[in-house]
Amino acid sequence: MPALDIAQLTPRERLDLIAELWDSLAPEDVRLTPAQDAELARRMATFDADRADAVPWAEVERQLDRQ
């Protein structure tokens, strides 16, 4: 496969390439450190605890449009 000169790509093309590379990875290919795993668990617990207080994005947009 010939080398790709990424400097010749537009920012959009580079972002698309990043997305394609990321999507090519399986979950087991991306390992978290113990600290990252602990932080993810903490954030998920907060998310679950605060779920009842969440406001749908459509409602946020409506409120912003009214201002």
C-alpha positions in Angstrom: 0.0 0.0 0.0 1.5 3.4 -0.9 2.1 5.9 1.9 -0.6 8.5 2.4 0.6 12.1 2.5 -1.8 13.4 5.2 -0.5 16.9 4.7 -2.3 17.0 1.4 -5.6 16.1 3.0 -8.2 18.8 4.0 -9.0 19.0 7.7 -12.4 17.3 6.9 -10.6 14.5 5.1 -8.2 14.0 8.0 -11.1 14.0 10.5 -12.9 11.4 8.3 -9.7 9.3 8.3 -9.4 9.5 12.1 -13.1 8.4 12.4 -12.5 5.5 10.0 -9.4 4.4 11.9 -11.2 4.6 15.2 -14.2 2.7 13.9 -11.9 -0.1 12.7 -10.9 -0.9 16.3 -12.7 -3.4 18.4 -13.5 -2.5 22.1 -10.9 -5.0 23.2 -8.3 -3.1 21.2 -8.7 0.0 23.4 -7.7 -0.8 26.9 -8.3 1.6 29.7 -5.8 2.2 32.5 -7.0 1.4 36.0 -7.3 5.2 36.6 -9.3 5.7 33.4 -11.6 2.7 34.3 -12.2 4.2 37.8 -13.0 7.6 36.3 -15.4 6.1 33.8 -17.2 4.2 36.6 -17.4 7.4 38.6 -18.9 9.3 35.7 -21.4 6.6 34.8 -22.5 6.5 38.5 -23.1 10.2 38.4 -24.9 10.0 35.1 -27.2 7.2 36.4 -27.9 9.2 39.6 -28.6 12.4 37.8 -30.7 10.9 34.9 -34.0 12.0 36.4 -32.8 15.6 36.3 -31.7 15.5 32.7 -33.3 17.9 30.2 -33.7 16.6 26.6 -31.6 18.6 24.0 -34.8 19.6 22.1 -36.1 21.3 25.2 -32.7 23.1 25.7 -32.9 24.3 22.1 -36.5 25.5 22.6 -35.5 27.5 25.6 -32.5 29.0 23.8 -34.7 30.0 20.9 -37.0 31.8 23.2 -34.3 34.0 24.6 
